[in-house]
Amino acid sequence: MTDDSAIDAAGLLADPTRRRLYRYVTEQGEAGRAQAADALGIRRTLAAFHLDRLAEAGLLAVELRKVSGREGPGSGRPAKLYRRADREFGLHLPPRDYASAAHLLAEAVERSGAEEALYAAAREEGARRAAEREGGGAPRTAAELAEALRGCGYEPEAADGEDGRGAVRLRNCPFHSLAAAHPPLACGMNLELLRALVSGYGTGFTARMAPRAGGGCCVEIVPDPADPNSKNNEN
């Protein structure tokens, strides 16, 4: 990607309506024109115009699919569905290359066998982030925890847990390229960071590895079976 295309893509999000549409689609995981228009309270034609502009810039991906679940004559036309594109945009002014530095550091950690030092640093960072939130109050439910994690770039969503007590799924991995190149190292770091962060809230949740088909973060947040407070958590 050229710097100009990243600047152009970022410039599109300066429009408040486009920015709201982009956030809505990423929060939903997938959305059609009518659904997005209803959610934002705008005309469908206006939503379609802005969604297509975001897709043209590479910020959203488009799929034509019948949402009725039926096939054949009379099943209706395919709907145009939008989701966040896999393409990554990086914009640093002046230019910076933190991604290359992260990959080099990861390579060095693996060569030297310093994984435990990295995981310890991740736990300290998770505890630090949890402590920073003390003034705002700790989240008490899976939904509140999802909201607390939203600012960390995970695109969380509250979901039903295996035992009905609620869980938090993470649709985005903030360390995606690093995890793709160094999966045990990066995913282990992420797990330790989230485990310490959630534990620091003291609300009966914990983090565990739960890779899912279709991408997203390989960690999910679930009630901690070892914590009696987890039995009181609700969606």
C-alpha contacts under 8 A as a table, 3 or more apart, distances in Angstrom:
res1	aa1	res2	aa2	distance
1	M	5	S	6.58
1	M	6	A	7.23
2	T	5	S	5.43
2	T	6	A	6.68
3	D	6	A	5.22
3	D	7	I	6.24
3	D	91	L	7.35
4	D	7	I	5.06
4	D	8	D	6.07
5	S	8	D	4.99
5	S	9	A	6.09
5	S	57	A	7.79
6	A	9	A	5.11
6	A	10	A	6.13
6	A	89	F	5.89
6	A	90	G	6.62
6	A	91	L	6.19
7	I	10	A	5.13
7	I	11	G	5.96
7	I	91	L	6.94
8	D	11	G	4.95
8	D	12	L	6.42
8	D	57	A	7.58
9	A	12	L	5.32
9	A	13	L	7.00
9	A	54	L	7.75
9	A	57	A	5.62
9	A	58	G	7.53
9	A	59	L	7.07
10	A	13	L	5.38
10	A	14	A	7.00
11	G	14	A	5.30
11	G	15	D	7.82
12	L	15	D	6.10
12	L	18	R	7.09
12	L	19	R	7.97
12	L	53	R	7.99
12	L	54	L	7.26
13	L	16	P	7.01
13	L	18	R	5.76
13	L	19	R	4.86
14	A	18	R	7.67
14	A	19	R	6.81
15	D	18	R	5.42
15	D	19	R	6.13
16	P	19	R	5.03
16	P	20	R	6.14
17	T	20	R	5.14
17	T	21	L	6.17
17	T	50	H	7.73
18	R	21	L	5.02
18	R	22	Y	6.05
18	R	50	H	5.78
18	R	51	L	7.26
18	R	54	L	7.52
19	R	22	Y	5.13
19	R	23	R	6.21
20	R	23	R	5.15
20	R	24	Y	6.04
20	R	40	L	7.69
21	L	24	Y	5.00
21	L	25	V	6.16
21	L	36	A	6.87
21	L	40	L	7.60
21	L	47	A	7.65
21	L	50	H	7.83
21	L	51	L	7.13
22	Y	25	V	5.31
22	Y	26	T	6.24
22	Y	51	L	7.80
22	Y	54	L	7.70
22	Y	60	L	7.85
22	Y	84	R	7.90
23	R	26	T	5.23
23	R	27	E	6.00
24	Y	27	E	5.13
24	Y	28	Q	6.11
24	Y	36	A	7.18
25	V	28	Q	5.15
25	V	29	G	5.85
25	V	30	E	5.62
25	V	31	A	5.64
25	V	36	A	7.49
25	V	82	Y	6.87
25	V	83	R	5.94
25	V	84	R	6.91
26	T	29	G	5.04
26	T	30	E	7.00
26	T	83	R	6.48
26	T	84	R	5.67
26	T	155	E	7.53
27	E	155	E	6.60
27	E	157	E	7.85
28	Q	31	A	6.54
29	G	83	R	5.91
29	G	84	R	7.26
29	G	171	R	7.76
30	E	81	L	6.53
30	E	82	Y	5.54
30	E	83	R	4.62
30	E	84	R	7.72
31	A	35	Q	6.22
31	A	36	A	6.29
31	A	81	L	5.49
31	A	82	Y	5.41
31	A	83	R	6.72
32	G	35	Q	5.29
32	G	36	A	6.14
32	G	79	A	6.93
32	G	80	K	5.91
32	G	81	L	4.50
32	G	82	Y	6.13
33	R	36	A	5.25
33	R	37	A	6.04
33	R	44	R	6.24
33	R	47	A	6.16
33	R	48	A	5.66
33	R	51	L	7.73
33	R	80	K	7.08
33	R	81	L	7.21
34	A	37	A	5.05
34	A	38	D	6.08
34	A	44	R	5.68
34	A	47	A	7.90
35	Q	38	D	5.28
35	Q	39	A	6.19
36	A	39	A	5.08
36	A	40	L	6.25
36	A	47	A	6.87
37	A	40	L	5.33
37	A	41	G	5.74
37	A	42	I	5.08
37	A	43	R	5.90
37	A	44	R	5.16
37	A	46	L	7.90
37	A	47	A	5.50
38	D	41	G	5.01
38	D	42	I	6.60
38	D	43	R	7.90
38	D	44	R	7.83
42	I	46	L	6.83
42	I	47	A	6.81
43	R	46	L	5.30
43	R	47	A	6.36
44	R	47	A	5.01
44	R	48	A	6.03
45	T	48	A	5.03
45	T	49	F	6.17
46	L	49	F	5.13
46	L	50	H	6.39
47	A	50	H	5.36
47	A	51	L	5.97
48	A	51	L	5.14
48	A	52	D	6.03
49	F	52	D	5.39
49	F	53	R	6.36
50	H	53	R	5.01
50	H	54	L	6.31
51	L	54	L	5.14
51	L	55	A	6.25
51	L	60	L	7.74
51	L	82	Y	7.67
52	D	55	A	4.91
52	D	56	E	6.07
53	R	56	E	5.09
53	R	57	A	6.35
54	L	57	A	5.22
54	L	58	G	6.50
54	L	59	L	5.35
54	L	60	L	5.73
55	A	58	G	5.10
55	A	59	L	5.57
55	A	60	L	4.40
55	A	61	A	5.76
55	A	62	V	6.91
56	E	59	L	7.59
56	E	60	L	7.83
57	A	60	L	7.73
58	G	61	A	6.97
58	G	85	A	6.52
58	G	87	R	6.89
59	L	84	R	6.33
59	L	85	A	5.47
59	L	87	R	7.27
60	L	82	Y	6.23
60	L	83	R	5.52
60	L	84	R	4.53
60	L	85	A	4.50
61	A	82	Y	5.66
61	A	83	R	5.36
61	A	84	R	5.90
61	A	85	A	4.68
61	A	86	D	7.86
62	V	80	K	6.66
62	V	81	L	5.65
62	V	82	Y	4.75
62	V	83	R	6.64
63	E	80	K	5.87
63	E	81	L	5.21
63	E	82	Y	6.52
64	L	78	P	5.46
64	L	79	A	5.45
64	L	80	K	4.70
64	L	81	L	6.15
65	R	78	P	4.59
65	R	79	A	5.32
65	R	80	K	6.67
65	R	81	L	7.17
66	K	69	G	6.28
66	K	70	R	7.27
66	K	71	E	7.83
66	K	75	S	7.93
66	K	76	G	7.31
66	K	77	R	6.57
66	K	78	P	4.17
66	K	79	A	5.65
67	V	70	R	7.90
67	V	78	P	7.14
67	V	79	A	6.69
68	S	75	S	7.15
68	S	76	G	7.85
70	R	75	S	5.38
71	E	74	G	7.98
71	E	75	S	5.42
72	G	75	S	5.78
73	P	76	G	7.50
85	A	88	E	7.90
91	L	95	P	7.72
92	H	95	P	4.96
92	H	96	R	5.78
93	L	96	R	7.42
97	D	100	S	5.77
97	D	101	A	6.77
98	Y	101	A	5.06
98	Y	102	A	6.15
99	A	102	A	5.06
99	A	103	H	6.31
100	S	103	H	5.16
100	S	104	L	6.21
101	A	104	L	5.15
101	A	105	L	6.13
102	A	105	L	5.13
102	A	106	A	6.10
102	A	178	L	7.47
103	H	106	A	5.02
103	H	107	E	6.17
103	H	178	L	6.43
103	H	181	A	8.00
104	L	107	E	5.09
104	L	108	A	6.24
105	L	108	A	5.01
105	L	109	V	6.18
106	A	109	V	5.08
106	A	110	E	6.28
106	A	182	H	7.29
106	A	185	L	7.50
107	E	110	E	5.27
107	E	111	R	6.20
108	A	111	R	5.13
108	A	112	S	6.11
109	V	112	S	5.30
109	V	113	G	5.88
109	V	114	A	5.00
109	V	115	E	6.16
109	V	118	L	7.85
110	E	113	G	5.12
110	E	114	A	6.49
110	E	115	E	6.69
110	E	185	L	7.61
111	R	114	A	7.91
113	G	116	E	7.99
114	A	117	A	5.43
114	A	118	L	6.63
115	E	118	L	5.11
115	E	119	Y	6.27
115	E	185	L	6.84
116	E	119	Y	5.02
116	E	120	A	6.11
117	A	120	A	5.12
117	A	121	A	6.28
118	L	121	A	5.10
118	L	122	A	6.20
118	L	189	M	6.74
119	Y	122	A	4.92
119	Y	123	R	6.22
119	Y	188	G	7.08
119	Y	189	M	5.23
119	Y	192	E	6.04
119	Y	193	L	7.67
120	A	123	R	5.12
120	A	124	E	6.33
120	A	192	E	7.85
121	A	124	E	5.09
121	A	125	E	6.22
122	A	125	E	5.02
122	A	126	G	6.17
122	A	189	M	5.89
122	A	190	N	7.34
122	A	192	E	5.89
122	A	193	L	4.63
123	R	126	G	5.06
123	R	127	A	6.19
123	R	192	E	5.41
123	R	193	L	4.88
123	R	194	L	7.89
123	R	195	R	7.49
123	R	196	A	5.20
123	R	197	L	7.65
124	E	127	A	5.15
124	E	128	R	6.10
124	E	193	L	7.61
124	E	196	A	7.45
125	E	128	R	4.99
125	E	129	R	6.24
125	E	193	L	6.45
125	E	196	A	7.97
125	E	197	L	7.88
126	G	129	R	5.21
126	G	130	A	6.29
126	G	192	E	7.70
126	G	193	L	4.60
126	G	194	L	6.12
126	G	195	R	7.37
126	G	196	A	4.81
126	G	197	L	4.09
126	G	198	V	7.85
126	G	200	G	7.67
127	A	130	A	5.11
127	A	131	A	6.17
127	A	193	L	7.91
127	A	196	A	5.33
127	A	197	L	5.21
127	A	199	S	7.94
127	A	200	G	5.64
128	R	131	A	5.13
128	R	132	E	6.30
128	R	197	L	7.71
129	R	132	E	5.13
129	R	133	R	6.81
129	R	197	L	6.37
130	A	133	R	5.48
130	A	134	E	7.03
130	A	196	A	7.98
130	A	197	L	5.15
130	A	198	V	7.24
130	A	200	G	5.20
130	A	201	Y	5.89
131	A	134	E	5.42
131	A	200	G	6.96
131	A	201	Y	7.89
132	E	135	G	7.21
133	R	136	G	5.34
133	R	137	G	6.48
133	R	138	A	6.84
134	E	137	G	5.28
134	E	138	A	6.33
138	A	201	Y	5.49
138	A	202	G	7.69
138	A	203	T	7.48
139	P	142	A	7.87
139	P	144	E	4.90
139	P	145	L	5.10
139	P	148	A	6.95
139	P	201	Y	7.06
139	P	203	T	7.07
140	R	144	E	6.18
140	R	145	L	6.97
140	R	203	T	5.83
140	R	233	N	6.92
141	T	144	E	5.13
141	T	145	L	6.07
141	T	166	G	7.92
141	T	203	T	7.80
141	T	233	N	5.29
141	T	234	E	5.55
141	T	235	N	6.00
142	A	145	L	4.98
142	A	146	A	6.09
142	A	158	A	5.78
142	A	159	A	7.84
142	A	166	G	5.70
142	A	167	A	5.68
142	A	168	V	6.07
142	A	233	N	7.07
142	A	234	E	6.61
142	A	235	N	5.27
143	A	146	A	5.10
143	A	147	E	6.40
143	A	157	E	7.43
143	A	158	A	5.16
143	A	168	V	7.61
143	A	235	N	5.72
144	E	147	E	5.09
144	E	148	A	6.26
145	L	148	A	4.97
145	L	149	L	6.28
145	L	168	V	7.55
146	A	149	L	5.21
146	A	150	R	6.26
146	A	156	P	5.19
146	A	157	E	5.73
146	A	158	A	5.98
146	A	168	V	6.07
147	E	150	R	5.15
147	E	151	G	7.79
147	E	156	P	7.33
148	A	151	G	6.70
149	L	152	C	5.38
149	L	153	G	7.38
149	L	154	Y	6.67
149	L	155	E	7.67
149	L	156	P	6.55
150	R	153	G	5.88
150	R	154	Y	6.11
150	R	155	E	5.58
150	R	156	P	5.95
151	G	154	Y	7.72
152	C	174	P	7.94
153	G	172	N	7.02
153	G	173	C	7.49
153	G	174	P	5.82
154	Y	170	L	5.39
154	Y	171	R	6.31
154	Y	172	N	4.75
154	Y	173	C	5.76
154	Y	174	P	6.24
154	Y	217	C	7.38
155	E	170	L	5.69
155	E	171	R	5.35
155	E	172	N	5.49
156	P	168	V	6.32
156	P	169	R	5.59
156	P	170	L	4.36
156	P	171	R	6.07
156	P	172	N	7.71
157	E	168	V	5.56
157	E	169	R	5.37
157	E	170	L	6.45
157	E	171	R	7.62
158	A	166	G	6.97
158	A	167	A	5.85
158	A	168	V	4.56
158	A	169	R	6.39
158	A	235	N	6.92
159	A	166	G	5.80
159	A	167	A	5.10
159	A	168	V	5.61
159	A	169	R	6.54
159	A	235	N	7.44
160	D	163	D	7.95
160	D	164	G	5.65
160	D	165	R	6.84
160	D	166	G	4.66
160	D	167	A	5.74
160	D	235	N	7.43
161	G	164	G	4.91
161	G	165	R	5.59
161	G	166	G	4.43
161	G	167	A	4.80
161	G	222	V	6.80
162	E	165	R	7.56
162	E	166	G	7.89
163	D	166	G	7.73
165	R	223	P	7.03
165	R	230	S	7.98
165	R	231	K	7.16
165	R	233	N	6.07
165	R	234	E	5.49
165	R	235	N	6.69
166	G	222	V	6.94
166	G	223	P	7.20
166	G	233	N	7.14
166	G	234	E	5.91
166	G	235	N	4.97
167	A	220	E	7.44
167	A	221	I	5.59
167	A	222	V	4.60
167	A	223	P	6.79
167	A	235	N	7.64
168	V	220	E	5.96
168	V	221	I	4.90
168	V	222	V	6.53
169	R	219	V	7.76
169	R	220	E	5.17
169	R	221	I	6.62
170	L	173	C	7.39
170	L	216	G	6.38
170	L	217	C	5.42
170	L	218	C	7.88
170	L	219	V	7.11
170	L	220	E	6.31
171	R	215	G	7.65
171	R	216	G	4.40
171	R	217	C	5.87
172	N	176	H	7.97
172	N	215	G	7.95
172	N	216	G	4.60
172	N	217	C	5.30
173	C	176	H	5.12
173	C	216	G	5.73
173	C	217	C	4.44
173	C	218	C	7.76
175	F	178	L	5.44
175	F	179	A	5.89
175	F	186	A	7.20
176	H	179	A	5.10
176	H	180	A	6.14
177	S	180	A	5.09
177	S	181	A	6.38
178	L	181	A	5.24
178	L	182	H	5.81
178	L	183	P	7.37
178	L	186	A	6.23
179	A	182	H	5.10
179	A	183	P	4.43
179	A	184	P	7.62
179	A	185	L	7.47
179	A	186	A	4.89
179	A	187	C	6.03
180	A	183	P	5.62
182	H	185	L	5.57
182	H	186	A	5.88
183	P	186	A	5.38
183	P	187	C	5.58
183	P	188	G	7.90
184	P	187	C	5.47
184	P	188	G	5.75
185	L	188	G	5.26
185	L	189	M	6.16
186	A	189	M	5.05
186	A	190	N	6.13
187	C	190	N	4.99
187	C	191	L	6.07
187	C	218	C	7.23
187	C	219	V	7.97
188	G	191	L	5.07
188	G	192	E	6.24
189	M	192	E	5.29
189	M	193	L	6.17
190	N	193	L	5.11
190	N	194	L	6.15
190	N	219	V	7.78
191	L	194	L	5.28
191	L	195	R	5.90
191	L	207	A	6.65
191	L	208	R	6.82
191	L	209	M	7.03
191	L	219	V	6.34
192	E	195	R	5.05
192	E	196	A	6.13
193	L	196	A	5.39
193	L	197	L	6.12
194	L	197	L	4.88
194	L	198	V	5.95
194	L	207	A	6.20
195	R	198	V	5.38
195	R	199	S	5.94
195	R	206	T	5.77
195	R	207	A	4.85
195	R	208	R	7.65
196	A	199	S	5.03
196	A	200	G	5.85
197	L	200	G	5.11
197	L	201	Y	6.75
198	V	201	Y	5.34
198	V	202	G	7.09
198	V	203	T	7.66
198	V	205	F	6.27
198	V	206	T	6.00
198	V	207	A	7.20
199	S	202	G	5.31
199	S	203	T	7.28
199	S	204	G	7.41
199	S	205	F	6.73
199	S	206	T	6.30
202	G	205	F	7.63
203	T	229	N	6.72
203	T	230	S	6.93
204	G	223	P	5.83
204	G	224	D	5.40
204	G	227	D	5.41
204	G	228	P	7.18
204	G	229	N	5.16
204	G	230	S	4.24
204	G	233	N	7.67
205	F	221	I	6.58
205	F	222	V	5.50
205	F	223	P	4.18
205	F	224	D	4.69
205	F	227	D	7.87
205	F	230	S	6.38
206	T	221	I	5.66
206	T	222	V	5.59
206	T	223	P	6.01
206	T	224	D	5.07
207	A	219	V	6.52
207	A	220	E	5.71
207	A	221	I	4.52
207	A	222	V	6.29
208	R	219	V	5.58
208	R	220	E	5.74
208	R	221	I	6.52
208	R	222	V	7.53
209	M	218	C	5.83
209	M	219	V	4.58
209	M	220	E	6.50
210	A	218	C	5.21
210	A	219	V	5.30
210	A	220	E	6.08
211	P	217	C	7.21
211	P	218	C	4.10
211	P	219	V	6.74
212	R	215	G	6.29
212	R	216	G	7.20
212	R	217	C	7.97
212	R	218	C	6.49
215	G	218	C	7.94
217	C	220	E	7.57
223	P	227	D	7.99
223	P	230	S	5.23
223	P	231	K	7.70
223	P	233	N	7.56
224	D	227	D	5.38
224	D	230	S	5.93
225	P	228	P	7.27
225	P	230	S	6.90
227	D	230	S	5.66
228	P	231	K	5.93
228	P	232	N	7.99
229	N	232	N	5.64
229	N	233	N	7.29
230	S	233	N	5.34
